[in-house]
Amino acid sequence: MIFYIIPTILIVLSLVAIIFIIIKKLPNLVAINIESIVQEKESQVRNRIITERLGRKFLDIKKVFIEILKPLFGGFKDRLNKFYQNILKLEKENLKESQMALHRSGPLKKIDLKQGIKDKLAEAEKLSAEQSFNDAEEICISIIELDPKNVEAYEILIKIYTEKKEYKKARETCRYLIKLLIKNKAEEEGSVEKHRLANCYADLGTVYQLEQKNSLALKNFQKAVDLESNNPRFLDLLLKISIILEDKNLALQVFNALKKANPDNQKLNEIKDQINQIKGQG
């Protein structure tokens, strides 16, 4: 700390001295009686001489202080560089130690984390079934903080937001999950995530239907059926929305697909009557 105080005091004292000299000389300058052009020129010359002399004195003082402070600041710079190098050395040692510790216990921690997430998912499912939606939501968010790509957590959140009629949140979560699944190539044949993607489209369509946005609901139900053309649930959703929109041709087409996929459906005759009541071609 003393290395900062001493130079500061010296600089302040020097400035005070310079200011004192200037103040002392100013009355003399003001007192000069300008009686003629010659005297005015003399006063100008006098002012210039005084100013130049003060300037030279200031430069001399500045040089002296630079010489005095140079070794102090030089030593401070050396100490600062040394301190910085020590920090870098400690940081490298800590990083190396952390990597070694992670290497020694990494697999075990990974297993523990996976099991912990699995337990949290089970708890969230349980709470959601019990309609403790806020608690279930908090658990799902805590899972996503640990594993931002956890599909199961997003699926539970979609159910929670739909049940709570928070449709905007449900839509945003569905859209994000769709993007995540597409990025994971869920659309490819044989992908284990393909059913999840189709189900997410169906969930998004359901949300749109609850919001009375039937055209958007139709598009998402069609995407679900495109991925799983024989899934009775997706076909049923698409059939119902086509009847609501009074699209008779589409309704008949989906009806035939549903009848083939689920011939034991007890509501087929009832659905057929609803289709027949739609005006238009069919």
Short mmCIF file of the C-alpha atoms (twelve columns), coordinates in Angstrom:
data_MODEL
# 
_entry.id   MODEL 
# 
loop_
_atom_site.group_PDB 
_atom_site.id 
_atom_site.type_symbol 
_atom_site.label_atom_id 
_atom_site.label_alt_id 
_atom_site.label_comp_id 
_atom_site.label_asym_id 
_atom_site.label_seq_id 
_atom_site.Cartn_x 
_atom_site.Cartn_y 
_atom_site.Cartn_z 
_atom_site.pdbx_PDB_model_num 
ATOM 1   C CA . MET A 1   0.000   0.000   0.000   1 
ATOM 2   C CA . ILE A 2   2.897   2.398   0.772   1 
ATOM 3   C CA . PHE A 3   4.037   2.168   -2.855  1 
ATOM 4   C CA . TYR A 4   0.781   3.863   -3.853  1 
ATOM 5   C CA . ILE A 5   0.655   6.480   -1.049  1 
ATOM 6   C CA . ILE A 6   4.166   7.978   -1.415  1 
ATOM 7   C CA . PRO A 7   3.968   8.718   -5.186  1 
ATOM 8   C CA . THR A 8   0.456   10.098  -4.772  1 
ATOM 9   C CA . ILE A 9   1.540   12.485  -2.005  1 
ATOM 10  C CA . LEU A 10  4.523   13.691  -4.045  1 
ATOM 11  C CA . ILE A 11  2.376   14.350  -7.116  1 
ATOM 12  C CA . VAL A 12  -0.242  16.249  -5.106  1 
ATOM 13  C CA . LEU A 13  2.430   18.411  -3.411  1 
ATOM 14  C CA . SER A 14  3.965   19.248  -6.780  1 
ATOM 15  C CA . LEU A 15  0.632   20.306  -8.222  1 
ATOM 16  C CA . VAL A 16  -0.055  22.453  -5.149  1 
ATOM 17  C CA . ALA A 17  3.334   24.136  -5.540  1 
ATOM 18  C CA . ILE A 18  2.744   24.890  -9.220  1 
ATOM 19  C CA . ILE A 19  -0.712  26.314  -8.544  1 
ATOM 20  C CA . PHE A 20  0.716   28.438  -5.698  1 
ATOM 21  C CA . ILE A 21  3.366   29.933  -8.013  1 
ATOM 22  C CA . ILE A 22  0.789   30.743  -10.677 1 
ATOM 23  C CA . ILE A 23  -1.554  32.415  -8.159  1 
ATOM 24  C CA . LYS A 24  1.343   34.381  -6.715  1 
ATOM 25  C CA . LYS A 25  2.395   35.729  -10.109 1 
ATOM 26  C CA . LEU A 26  -1.089  36.571  -11.395 1 
ATOM 27  C CA . PRO A 27  -1.520  39.787  -9.301  1 
ATOM 28  C CA . ASN A 28  1.708   41.133  -10.768 1 
ATOM 29  C CA . LEU A 29  0.407   40.534  -14.235 1 
ATOM 30  C CA . VAL A 30  -2.911  42.167  -13.448 1 
ATOM 31  C CA . ALA A 31  -1.186  45.149  -11.808 1 
ATOM 32  C CA . ILE A 32  0.718   46.076  -14.979 1 
ATOM 33  C CA . ASN A 33  -0.576  49.463  -16.145 1 
ATOM 34  C CA . ILE A 34  -1.153  49.437  -19.898 1 
ATOM 35  C CA . GLU A 35  -0.684  53.074  -20.869 1 
ATOM 36  C CA . SER A 36  0.516   52.718  -24.397 1 
ATOM 37  C CA . ILE A 37  0.930   50.261  -27.224 1 
ATOM 38  C CA . VAL A 38  4.581   49.844  -26.267 1 
ATOM 39  C CA . GLN A 39  3.661   49.037  -22.657 1 
ATOM 40  C CA . GLU A 40  0.977   46.628  -23.876 1 
ATOM 41  C CA . LYS A 41  3.544   44.825  -25.996 1 
ATOM 42  C CA . GLU A 42  5.872   44.739  -23.033 1 
ATOM 43  C CA . SER A 43  3.130   43.203  -20.877 1 
ATOM 44  C CA . GLN A 44  2.447   40.578  -23.533 1 
ATOM 45  C CA . VAL A 45  6.133   39.741  -23.709 1 
ATOM 46  C CA . ARG A 46  6.278   39.683  -19.921 1 
ATOM 47  C CA . ASN A 47  3.299   37.323  -19.743 1 
ATOM 48  C CA . ARG A 48  4.846   35.074  -22.353 1 
ATOM 49  C CA . ILE A 49  8.166   34.970  -20.492 1 
ATOM 50  C CA . ILE A 50  6.475   34.165  -17.177 1 
ATOM 51  C CA . THR A 51  4.311   31.484  -18.782 1 
ATOM 52  C CA . GLU A 52  7.233   29.879  -20.556 1 
ATOM 53  C CA . ARG A 53  9.286   29.935  -17.373 1 
ATOM 54  C CA . LEU A 54  6.466   28.282  -15.404 1 
ATOM 55  C CA . GLY A 55  6.139   25.705  -18.173 1 
ATOM 56  C CA . ARG A 56  9.855   24.905  -18.043 1 
ATOM 57  C CA . LYS A 57  9.687   24.570  -14.268 1 
ATOM 58  C CA . PHE A 58  6.760   22.201  -14.561 1 
ATOM 59  C CA . LEU A 59  8.641   20.055  -17.102 1 
ATOM 60  C CA . ASP A 60  11.693  19.992  -14.834 1 
ATOM 61  C CA . ILE A 61  9.556   18.914  -11.876 1 
ATOM 62  C CA . LYS A 62  7.852   16.275  -14.052 1 
ATOM 63  C CA . LYS A 63  11.227  14.816  -15.086 1 
ATOM 64  C CA . VAL A 64  12.358  14.658  -11.470 1 
ATOM 65  C CA . PHE A 65  9.224   12.810  -10.379 1 
ATOM 66  C CA . ILE A 66  9.443   10.409  -13.305 1 
ATOM 67  C CA . GLU A 67  12.964  9.510   -12.254 1 
ATOM 68  C CA . ILE A 68  11.830  9.100   -8.630  1 
ATOM 69  C CA . LEU A 69  8.738   7.041   -9.404  1 
ATOM 70  C CA . LYS A 70  10.233  4.932   -12.201 1 
ATOM 71  C CA . PRO A 71  11.886  2.346   -9.940  1 
ATOM 72  C CA . LEU A 72  8.796   2.231   -7.712  1 
ATOM 73  C CA . PHE A 73  6.415   1.554   -10.580 1 
ATOM 74  C CA . GLY A 74  8.939   -0.730  -12.213 1 
ATOM 75  C CA . GLY A 75  9.111   -2.832  -9.076  1 
ATOM 76  C CA . PHE A 76  5.319   -2.787  -8.777  1 
ATOM 77  C CA . LYS A 77  4.969   -3.979  -12.383 1 
ATOM 78  C CA . ASP A 78  7.406   -6.829  -11.739 1 
ATOM 79  C CA . ARG A 79  5.497   -7.856  -8.605  1 
ATOM 80  C CA . LEU A 80  2.176   -7.668  -10.495 1 
ATOM 81  C CA . ASN A 81  3.513   -9.895  -13.296 1 
ATOM 82  C CA . LYS A 82  4.835   -12.362 -10.764 1 
ATOM 83  C CA . PHE A 83  1.497   -12.396 -8.938  1 
ATOM 84  C CA . TYR A 84  -0.379  -12.976 -12.213 1 
ATOM 85  C CA . GLN A 85  1.917   -15.853 -13.162 1 
ATOM 86  C CA . ASN A 86  1.296   -17.454 -9.766  1 
ATOM 87  C CA . ILE A 87  -2.455  -17.212 -10.332 1 
ATOM 88  C CA . LEU A 88  -2.127  -18.897 -13.731 1 
ATOM 89  C CA . LYS A 89  -0.007  -21.626 -12.201 1 
ATOM 90  C CA . LEU A 90  -2.536  -22.300 -9.443  1 
ATOM 91  C CA . GLU A 91  -5.381  -22.283 -11.956 1 
ATOM 92  C CA . LYS A 92  -3.632  -24.869 -14.128 1 
ATOM 93  C CA . GLU A 93  -2.916  -27.053 -11.108 1 
ATOM 94  C CA . ASN A 94  -6.568  -26.860 -9.963  1 
ATOM 95  C CA . LEU A 95  -7.827  -27.678 -13.461 1 
ATOM 96  C CA . LYS A 96  -5.499  -30.649 -13.698 1 
ATOM 97  C CA . GLU A 97  -6.576  -31.892 -10.289 1 
ATOM 98  C CA . SER A 98  -10.269 -31.486 -11.189 1 
ATOM 99  C CA . GLN A 99  -9.815  -33.416 -14.412 1 
ATOM 100 C CA . MET A 100 -8.029  -36.228 -12.578 1 
ATOM 101 C CA . ALA A 101 -10.784 -36.366 -9.954  1 
ATOM 102 C CA . LEU A 102 -13.432 -36.423 -12.663 1 
ATOM 103 C CA . HIS A 103 -11.558 -39.200 -14.438 1 
ATOM 104 C CA . ARG A 104 -11.388 -41.234 -11.225 1 
ATOM 105 C CA . SER A 105 -15.039 -40.771 -10.201 1 
ATOM 106 C CA . GLY A 106 -16.702 -39.711 -13.475 1 
ATOM 107 C CA . PRO A 107 -18.474 -42.980 -14.373 1 
ATOM 108 C CA . LEU A 108 -19.867 -43.341 -10.864 1 
ATOM 109 C CA . LYS A 109 -21.153 -39.754 -10.835 1 
ATOM 110 C CA . LYS A 110 -22.723 -40.262 -14.260 1 
ATOM 111 C CA . ILE A 111 -24.553 -43.352 -13.044 1 
ATOM 112 C CA . ASP A 112 -25.697 -41.558 -9.905  1 
ATOM 113 C CA . LEU A 113 -26.945 -38.611 -11.978 1 
ATOM 114 C CA . LYS A 114 -28.839 -40.887 -14.357 1 
ATOM 115 C CA . GLN A 115 -30.506 -42.708 -11.482 1 
ATOM 116 C CA . GLY A 116 -31.317 -39.418 -9.764  1 
ATOM 117 C CA . ILE A 117 -33.013 -38.103 -12.914 1 
ATOM 118 C CA . LYS A 118 -34.946 -41.360 -13.277 1 
ATOM 119 C CA . ASP A 119 -36.221 -41.037 -9.705  1 
ATOM 120 C CA . LYS A 120 -37.192 -37.410 -10.293 1 
ATOM 121 C CA . LEU A 121 -39.127 -38.331 -13.445 1 
ATOM 122 C CA . ALA A 122 -41.061 -40.997 -11.539 1 
ATOM 123 C CA . GLU A 123 -41.877 -38.487 -8.811  1 
ATOM 124 C CA . ALA A 124 -42.999 -35.890 -11.376 1 
ATOM 125 C CA . GLU A 125 -45.256 -38.440 -13.074 1 
ATOM 126 C CA . LYS A 126 -46.759 -39.376 -9.721  1 
ATOM 127 C CA . LEU A 127 -47.382 -35.755 -8.727  1 
ATOM 128 C CA . SER A 128 -48.866 -34.963 -12.130 1 
ATOM 129 C CA . ALA A 129 -51.266 -37.915 -11.823 1 
ATOM 130 C CA . GLU A 130 -52.261 -36.583 -8.408  1 
ATOM 131 C CA . GLN A 131 -52.811 -33.157 -10.009 1 
ATOM 132 C CA . SER A 132 -50.047 -31.598 -7.926  1 
ATOM 133 C CA . PHE A 133 -49.048 -29.749 -11.052 1 
ATOM 134 C CA . ASN A 134 -46.903 -27.004 -9.511  1 
ATOM 135 C CA . ASP A 135 -44.718 -29.486 -7.634  1 
ATOM 136 C CA . ALA A 136 -44.459 -31.696 -10.714 1 
ATOM 137 C CA . GLU A 137 -43.485 -28.692 -12.826 1 
ATOM 138 C CA . GLU A 138 -40.698 -27.707 -10.412 1 
ATOM 139 C CA . ILE A 139 -39.262 -31.227 -10.534 1 
ATOM 140 C CA . CYS A 140 -39.342 -31.276 -14.338 1 
ATOM 141 C CA . ILE A 141 -37.556 -27.933 -14.510 1 
ATOM 142 C CA . SER A 142 -34.904 -29.195 -12.070 1 
ATOM 143 C CA . ILE A 143 -34.392 -32.218 -14.343 1 
ATOM 144 C CA . ILE A 144 -33.982 -29.999 -17.409 1 
ATOM 145 C CA . GLU A 145 -31.381 -27.929 -15.541 1 
ATOM 146 C CA . LEU A 146 -29.376 -31.139 -15.090 1 
ATOM 147 C CA . ASP A 147 -30.176 -32.543 -18.532 1 
ATOM 148 C CA . PRO A 148 -31.408 -29.892 -21.035 1 
ATOM 149 C CA . LYS A 149 -32.259 -32.578 -23.624 1 
ATOM 150 C CA . ASN A 150 -34.357 -34.801 -21.382 1 
ATOM 151 C CA . VAL A 151 -37.357 -35.644 -23.581 1 
ATOM 152 C CA . GLU A 152 -39.408 -37.237 -20.780 1 
ATOM 153 C CA . ALA A 153 -39.298 -34.062 -18.698 1 
ATOM 154 C CA . TYR A 154 -40.629 -31.986 -21.608 1 
ATOM 155 C CA . GLU A 155 -43.397 -34.526 -22.245 1 
ATOM 156 C CA . ILE A 156 -44.550 -34.282 -18.632 1 
ATOM 157 C CA . LEU A 157 -44.459 -30.486 -18.823 1 
ATOM 158 C CA . ILE A 158 -46.689 -30.552 -21.912 1 
ATOM 159 C CA . LYS A 159 -49.263 -32.619 -19.997 1 
ATOM 160 C CA . ILE A 160 -49.046 -30.306 -16.994 1 
ATOM 161 C CA . TYR A 161 -49.489 -27.100 -19.006 1 
ATOM 162 C CA . THR A 162 -52.353 -28.602 -21.009 1 
ATOM 163 C CA . GLU A 163 -54.139 -29.703 -17.838 1 
ATOM 164 C CA . LYS A 164 -53.607 -26.278 -16.275 1 
ATOM 165 C CA . LYS A 165 -54.946 -24.669 -19.472 1 
ATOM 166 C CA . GLU A 166 -51.695 -22.773 -19.874 1 
ATOM 167 C CA . TYR A 167 -51.864 -23.306 -23.606 1 
ATOM 168 C CA . LYS A 168 -49.139 -20.869 -24.580 1 
ATOM 169 C CA . LYS A 169 -46.617 -22.699 -22.393 1 
ATOM 170 C CA . ALA A 170 -47.859 -26.024 -23.713 1 
ATOM 171 C CA . ARG A 171 -47.417 -24.865 -27.329 1 
ATOM 172 C CA . GLU A 172 -43.941 -23.476 -26.732 1 
ATOM 173 C CA . THR A 173 -42.841 -26.663 -24.990 1 
ATOM 174 C CA . CYS A 174 -44.270 -28.812 -27.811 1 
ATOM 175 C CA . ARG A 175 -42.516 -26.766 -30.463 1 
ATOM 176 C CA . TYR A 176 -39.203 -26.921 -28.642 1 
ATOM 177 C CA . LEU A 177 -39.496 -30.678 -28.156 1 
ATOM 178 C CA . ILE A 178 -40.341 -31.163 -31.848 1 
ATOM 179 C CA . LYS A 179 -37.202 -29.242 -32.825 1 
ATOM 180 C CA . LEU A 180 -35.144 -31.269 -30.368 1 
ATOM 181 C CA . LEU A 181 -36.488 -34.578 -31.711 1 
ATOM 182 C CA . ILE A 182 -36.006 -33.549 -35.346 1 
ATOM 183 C CA . LYS A 183 -32.441 -32.587 -34.511 1 
ATOM 184 C CA . ASN A 184 -32.015 -36.087 -33.112 1 
ATOM 185 C CA . LYS A 185 -33.234 -37.436 -36.485 1 
ATOM 186 C CA . ALA A 186 -36.480 -38.790 -35.043 1 
ATOM 187 C CA . GLU A 187 -38.127 -38.603 -38.478 1 
ATOM 188 C CA . GLU A 188 -35.891 -41.331 -39.889 1 
ATOM 189 C CA . GLU A 189 -37.299 -44.810 -40.370 1 
ATOM 190 C CA . GLY A 190 -36.457 -47.127 -37.514 1 
ATOM 191 C CA . SER A 191 -35.738 -44.258 -35.146 1 
ATOM 192 C CA . VAL A 192 -36.691 -45.032 -31.550 1 
ATOM 193 C CA . GLU A 193 -37.760 -41.409 -31.177 1 
ATOM 194 C CA . LYS A 194 -40.159 -41.472 -34.135 1 
ATOM 195 C CA . HIS A 195 -43.178 -42.311 -31.973 1 
ATOM 196 C CA . ARG A 196 -42.252 -39.523 -29.556 1 
ATOM 197 C CA . LEU A 197 -42.186 -37.039 -32.419 1 
ATOM 198 C CA . ALA A 198 -45.556 -38.219 -33.754 1 
ATOM 199 C CA . ASN A 199 -47.005 -38.032 -30.257 1 
ATOM 200 C CA . CYS A 200 -45.662 -34.500 -29.826 1 
ATOM 201 C CA . TYR A 201 -47.354 -33.398 -33.066 1 
ATOM 202 C CA . ALA A 202 -50.580 -34.918 -31.747 1 
ATOM 203 C CA . ASP A 203 -50.169 -33.063 -28.436 1 
ATOM 204 C CA . LEU A 204 -49.570 -29.794 -30.249 1 
ATOM 205 C CA . GLY A 205 -52.637 -30.406 -32.398 1 
ATOM 206 C CA . THR A 206 -54.680 -31.048 -29.256 1 
ATOM 207 C CA . VAL A 207 -53.548 -27.745 -27.758 1 
ATOM 208 C CA . TYR A 208 -54.519 -25.896 -30.929 1 
ATOM 209 C CA . GLN A 209 -57.904 -27.593 -30.914 1 
ATOM 210 C CA . LEU A 210 -58.481 -26.522 -27.311 1 
ATOM 211 C CA . GLU A 211 -57.682 -22.982 -28.417 1 
ATOM 212 C CA . GLN A 212 -60.242 -23.266 -31.226 1 
ATOM 213 C CA . LYS A 213 -57.472 -23.078 -33.833 1 
ATOM 214 C CA . ASN A 214 -58.779 -26.036 -35.784 1 
ATOM 215 C CA . SER A 215 -56.843 -25.475 -39.008 1 
ATOM 216 C CA . LEU A 216 -53.557 -25.600 -37.111 1 
ATOM 217 C CA . ALA A 217 -54.789 -28.611 -35.177 1 
ATOM 218 C CA . LEU A 218 -55.540 -30.397 -38.463 1 
ATOM 219 C CA . LYS A 219 -52.027 -29.783 -39.807 1 
ATOM 220 C CA . ASN A 220 -50.369 -31.222 -36.706 1 
ATOM 221 C CA . PHE A 221 -52.664 -34.271 -36.581 1 
ATOM 222 C CA . GLN A 222 -51.778 -34.919 -40.232 1 
ATOM 223 C CA . LYS A 223 -48.077 -34.769 -39.372 1 
ATOM 224 C CA . ALA A 224 -48.640 -37.316 -36.607 1 
ATOM 225 C CA . VAL A 225 -50.482 -39.640 -39.021 1 
ATOM 226 C CA . ASP A 226 -47.765 -39.170 -41.654 1 
ATOM 227 C CA . LEU A 227 -45.253 -40.547 -39.159 1 
ATOM 228 C CA . GLU A 228 -47.492 -43.361 -37.903 1 
ATOM 229 C CA . SER A 229 -50.215 -44.020 -40.462 1 
ATOM 230 C CA . ASN A 230 -51.742 -46.971 -38.564 1 
ATOM 231 C CA . ASN A 231 -51.874 -45.411 -35.114 1 
ATOM 232 C CA . PRO A 232 -55.576 -45.509 -34.047 1 
ATOM 233 C CA . ARG A 233 -55.210 -42.556 -31.681 1 
ATOM 234 C CA . PHE A 234 -53.724 -40.259 -34.297 1 
ATOM 235 C CA . LEU A 235 -56.271 -41.378 -36.896 1 
ATOM 236 C CA . ASP A 236 -59.106 -40.750 -34.452 1 
ATOM 237 C CA . LEU A 237 -57.849 -37.233 -33.713 1 
ATOM 238 C CA . LEU A 238 -57.486 -36.455 -37.409 1 
ATOM 239 C CA . LEU A 239 -60.933 -37.873 -38.183 1 
ATOM 240 C CA . LYS A 240 -62.657 -35.796 -35.494 1 
ATOM 241 C CA . ILE A 241 -61.027 -32.540 -36.583 1 
ATOM 242 C CA . SER A 242 -61.869 -33.220 -40.245 1 
ATOM 243 C CA . ILE A 243 -65.523 -33.647 -39.233 1 
ATOM 244 C CA . ILE A 244 -65.411 -30.387 -37.254 1 
ATOM 245 C CA . LEU A 245 -63.978 -28.622 -40.315 1 
ATOM 246 C CA . GLU A 246 -66.594 -30.379 -42.477 1 
ATOM 247 C CA . ASP A 247 -63.995 -31.811 -44.821 1 
ATOM 248 C CA . LYS A 248 -66.043 -34.807 -45.995 1 
ATOM 249 C CA . ASN A 249 -63.489 -36.241 -48.410 1 
ATOM 250 C CA . LEU A 250 -60.724 -36.209 -45.825 1 
ATOM 251 C CA . ALA A 251 -63.082 -37.596 -43.187 1 
ATOM 252 C CA . LEU A 252 -64.020 -40.569 -45.391 1 
ATOM 253 C CA . GLN A 253 -60.397 -41.231 -46.215 1 
ATOM 254 C CA . VAL A 254 -59.337 -41.192 -42.556 1 
ATOM 255 C CA . PHE A 255 -62.419 -43.221 -41.566 1 
ATOM 256 C CA . ASN A 256 -61.397 -46.041 -43.893 1 
ATOM 257 C CA . ALA A 257 -57.851 -45.972 -42.497 1 
ATOM 258 C CA . LEU A 258 -59.169 -46.058 -38.930 1 
ATOM 259 C CA . LYS A 259 -61.554 -48.915 -39.726 1 
ATOM 260 C CA . LYS A 260 -58.641 -50.917 -41.105 1 
ATOM 261 C CA . ALA A 261 -56.309 -50.077 -38.203 1 
ATOM 262 C CA . ASN A 262 -58.928 -50.622 -35.483 1 
ATOM 263 C CA . PRO A 263 -61.838 -52.696 -36.769 1 
ATOM 264 C CA . ASP A 264 -63.108 -53.368 -33.239 1 
ATOM 265 C CA . ASN A 265 -63.786 -49.698 -32.588 1 
ATOM 266 C CA . GLN A 266 -67.339 -49.547 -31.230 1 
ATOM 267 C CA . LYS A 267 -67.877 -45.984 -32.419 1 
ATOM 268 C CA . LEU A 268 -67.283 -46.584 -36.130 1 
ATOM 269 C CA . ASN A 269 -70.970 -46.576 -37.034 1 
ATOM 270 C CA . GLU A 270 -71.582 -43.420 -35.027 1 
ATOM 271 C CA . ILE A 271 -68.644 -41.713 -36.704 1 
ATOM 272 C CA . LYS A 272 -69.888 -42.796 -40.148 1 
ATOM 273 C CA . ASP A 273 -73.263 -41.169 -39.458 1 
ATOM 274 C CA . GLN A 274 -71.512 -37.931 -38.519 1 
ATOM 275 C CA . ILE A 275 -69.594 -37.995 -41.799 1 
ATOM 276 C CA . ASN A 276 -72.752 -38.594 -43.795 1 
ATOM 277 C CA . GLN A 277 -74.306 -35.507 -42.271 1 
ATOM 278 C CA . ILE A 278 -71.553 -33.322 -43.725 1 
ATOM 279 C CA . LYS A 279 -72.795 -31.494 -46.785 1 
ATOM 280 C CA . GLY A 280 -70.720 -31.751 -49.908 1 
ATOM 281 C CA . GLN A 281 -69.066 -34.415 -51.988 1 
ATOM 282 C CA . GLY A 282 -68.257 -37.777 -50.521 1 
# 
